[in-house]
Amino acid sequence: MKREIIQTKDGSTSILLPDWNETYHSKFGAIQEAKHVFIKNGLSLFQGESVSILEIGFGTGLNAFITYLEAKKSGQKINYTGVEAFPVSEEDALKMNYVSELEADSEAAVFLKMHEAAWNESVVLDTQVTLEKQSKKFQEIADHEKYDLIYFDAFGFRVQPELWSLEIFQIMHQALKPQGILVTYACRSSIKNAMKDAGFEVEKLAGPPGKREMLRARKL
């Protein structure tokens, strides 16, 4: 499928799929969205703790890179797993301007290492953060009570409604530890209901720029 590099409103880049008119990150600001949804309303709940994170849709690596930078600031230990059925090419990923926009030039080698890392193998990024990229469909995830936090960053319901189904959220529920958290940029009623039917307690939160609301779910 054709991919185009675009610049979002906060200056950071994303990838557009013209055939779907769908972007990997918000057109209103890729970095702003990642920080608001996944860091402020997800990772920040685990301050001072070692955290096992599952990302649904590794994509450009933005969420993983920002999480790494947050861990470096806080001293937090993180085991990060990113699942992606159709990986972005290394060439396209390295066209993203996240290192410069995040003023993280000293960590440029880590962003490169994330994308050069072999799939389905764990790699040590530094003493605090490990990364494993898994190449498979979300329906194939079979982990049981392994993760503290899920970044649910799949393509939108409009283009891939099957990724926002009860079946998928049951898989997510099983993968989380008790009291584990799932955060996502989405806030459609059918998504909220699917989460509840899967056993989650769900709350609406203020969304990132350009989006009124988002969802956070807790495994009871």
N, C-alpha and C positions, 0 to 999 in steps of 0.2 A: 504494500500500500504506500502511496506517495506521502512523503513527509516534507514539511517546510519549517524552517526556523523563523520564529516571530519574536518580536519584543513586546513584553507586557507593560502595563501602565506604570509599574514601579521601576522600570528599566531593566528588569531581569528577563531572560529569554525563556521560551517554551517551544514545544513542537506542535504544529498544526497538522491534522489529517484532513486535507481538503475534501476527500470523498465523503467524510462524515460531518464535516464542519465541526470537528471536536478537537480540543487542545488537551495536552498533558497536564497543564496547570491553568489556573484562572487567568484570563486576559486582563483582569484588573490588577494583577500583580502576583507572579509566581512565588517569589520569596515571601511576600506579605501573607499569602494564603497558607504556605507551609508553616510559617512561624505561628500564625494564629490558631490554625486547626490542630496541628500535630504537636507543637511544642507548648504553647500557652495552655491549651485545653487537654493535653495528653501527658507528655513527658514531665511537665512541671508538677504533676500530682505525685511523682515518685522521687522527689528531691532527697538526696542522701542515700538512696537505695540502689542496689544493683538491679538492672532491668533487662528483661528479655523481651525484645520487640519483634513483631511480625509485620512487615509491610506488604499490603495487598496492592501490587502494581509498582515494582521497583522503578520502572520508567527511566527518567533522566538521572536518577540518583540524587536529586535535590533534597528529598526528605532525609535520606541517609546521611548526606554530607552535613546538613544543618544539625542533625542529631549528634554527629561526631563532634562538631564544633562546640555544641552545648556541653557535651561530656568533658571536653578538654577544659572548659571554663570551670565546671563544677567539681571535677575529679570523680565523676560518676563512672561506674563500670557498666558497659552495655554489650549485650550479645544481640546482634542485629541480623534478622533473616528477611531477605527481600524476595518475593515470589513474582515471577514474570513469565507469562506464556509466550510473548513475542518480544524478545529483547530489542531495545534500541541499539543501533550500531554504535560501536566505539567512536567512529568518526563523527556521528551526529551528537553523541553525548559530550564530546570534547569541544563542540562548538558552543555549548552552553556557557554563559558568562558568569556563572555563580561564584567562582573564586574571586573575581574582581569585585562583583557587586556586594559580596559579603565581607570584603576587605580581608580576605584570608589567603593572601599570596604565600605566606609561610607554610600553608597546608595544601598547596597546589599538587604536590606529589601524592598526597593521600587521595584527592579526587581522581587523579589519574589511576592510582592503584585500585580504587573501587571498580573502575571500568575495565581495567586490564585483568582483574582477578578471574580465574576460571570459574565457570558455573558449577554448582553442586559440590563445591569444596569450601571449607572454612578458611578464611584468611585473617591473620592478625594485623590490624591496622596500626595499633600501638599497644601499650600495656593496659589500656583501658577498654578498647573497643575491638570486637571481632565482628566480621561480616561473612555471611554466607548467602550467595545469590542462588536461588533455586529456579530452574527453568521447567515450569510445569503449569498446568491450568489450576485455577483456584479450587475447582471441584476435586482435585486430586490431593489436596492437603488432608493429612490423616493424623496430625499431631493431637495429643491428649494432655490437656492442662500443662502446656509447656511455656506459654507466654503470659507476661504481665500486661502487655499493651499491644493493641493492634492499630496500625495506621491503615485505615481502609480508604485507599485512593484509586479505586478502579475507575474506568471510563464511565461517563454519566449514564443514568437510567434511560435517557432518550435513545442512545445508540446501542447499549448493551443491558437491557432490563434483566436478563438472566443472571447477571452478576450481583443483583440486588434482591435476590429471592429468599424465601424461607430456607431452602436447601443450603444456600451459601451461608446464611447467618447461623444455621445449626452447626455447620462446620466451624465457623468462627467461635461459637459458644464452646464447643468441645475443645478447641485449641487453647482457650484461655484458662488460666488458673482461677480458682474461686476469688471473687472480687476484682478480677481483671477488667480492664477498660478497653473499649473500642471507640475510636473517634473517626469521624468522617465529615467532609465538607457538605454532604447532601442533607436535605431535610424534607423529602417528599413523604406524604402521609403513608403511602403504601410501603415505603422503606421502614418507617417507624413501626408500622404494624407487623412487618415481617420480623423485625428485631424482637419485638415483644413476644410474638408467637414462638420464637426460638428460645425464649427464657430470659431475655435481657430486661433490665430496668432502664428506661430510656428517658433522656431529658433533652430539651431544645436549649441551645445556647446562641448568643449573638454570633453571627457569621463574620467571615473576613470581608475586607472591602469588596463591594459589588454584590454581596450576598447577605440577605437579611438574617438567616438562621443557619445553624448546623446542628448535627446530632452527636451526643455522647451516650454510650451504652455501658452498663456495668453488669457483669455476670454475678448473679446472686448466689 
